[in-house]
């Protein structure tokens, strides 16, 4: 898929034979009782997801937090291993190893206690929590779908932490493309971001070699296309703009540019970040975006750039990835 780096593509193809699991698409219920709570790992007592002037990130595959006053200098690292994290309103999501060859989506409370766990197929790639903390979403890359020429595709799921209802794959949702009903076996989704009502969402849908911004309705089980060449959307705190990565000349092989879409006018504003951003950016506040870039040796750093294109990017958290403001 276009959202995957070349290095990760290779890893997926090589590991697909052993990583793949099966997933029952549709709307199903998970157990109402919380999953067993493991004892806290060393360092976890000092880490909290409660709202405050801090940023959540991954350091050396472990959940960590930094203060907004000194993000480059102060860091608390927990014992919880995660490949992707996000948090809001005291609820966190961690995509973590389950065994040597499988992964879980784990919902955390503010004290990093596990409240739910769902086994997921493939390699973790995206994760989001709605502003209220109620809805959680995740995307993984999987292999073996017969329609793919590259050997892998995506699975994107959504969990309602209040009711326990789970959408195991968005691929079962009805699609309206350009005002008409649409169906195709090659449809894939990734990069969900939720609106304030916890029912509607935005995401990327890929089909027929194109990538679309879609708006979804969980209750109606529908999505509709809004615009082409929009990947990994991230809704602003006021709900008026979407940060996203835009393929250069609509060709992901040329890389991506980080941009912002005004939902009222559909006008796109380019940020001052000229490097290729293969990430789902997070809004640090109403005016700044945070995202991960990798150095030549593969090590990650978290960077920030104004959403209005007014200033150059700055380094925020060295040696970290998967940023999220603790709002």
Helices and strands as residue ranges (DSSP letters): H 6-19, E 27-29, G 44-46, E 54-59, E 62-67, E 76-81, E 84-88, E 91-99, E 102-108, E 114-120, E 123-129, E 135-143, E 152-160, E 165-167, G 170-172, E 174-177, E 180-182, E 188-194, E 200-207, E 210-217, E 222-228, E 231-235, E 241-247, G 248-250, G 252-254, E 256-262, E 268-270, E 282-283, E 288-294, E 300-306, E 314-318, E 321-325
